[in-house]
Amino acid sequence: MILELAVVAQLAARCAPSVAIETLAAVMRTESGFKPFALGVNGPGGGAIFPETREAAVAL
């Protein structure tokens, strides 16, 4: 699942109204590829995990 631009715009307006939507979209594209359940793993051997569902993300 990848977030649609309309959803990104709604989140931006609600969570960071003083930040340009283009800036937020660029960060989201870089950090998660717009995948809403992406998780970053810190520490040695860390990386990114991209579960497909909320349930799978919570289970991690």
N, C-alpha and C positions, 0 to 999 in steps of 0.2 A: 504494500500500500504506500503510495506517495501522496503527500499533501497537495491539494490543488491551490492555485494562486489565490482564489477567493478566501480559502480558509487561512492561508498565511496572512492575508491582509486583515482579516478579522482578529487574528491573534495579535498582530502588530498593533492595531488600534487599541486593543484592550490592555496589552501587557507592556508596551513600550511606545506610547503615543508620541514621544518627542524624538524618536529615532526614525530616520527615513526608511521606508519600506524596502528600498533598493539595498540598503545596508544590511537590514535584517535578512533579506532573501539571500544575499551573498554569503552571509555567515551560515545560514541554514544549509545552503547548497554545499558549502565546503565541509561543514562538520558532519552532516548526516545524509546529504543527498535528498533532503526533504522526506526522509523516512521517519515517521513519528515515534517509533519505538526503538530507535538506534541508541545504543549504550556504549560509552567509552569505558575502557578498563584501564585504570591507572596502575603504575608499577611495572616491574620487570616482566617482560613477556606480554605486556598489555597490548591492546589494540581496540578494534571496534567490533561490536556484535550487532547484527541487524535482524532481530526477531520480526516475524511477520504479523504477530498479533499481540494485543495487550497482555493476554494470559501468558504467552510465551515469555514476554519481557519480565513480567512479575515473577515468574517461576525461576528466573535466573538469579 
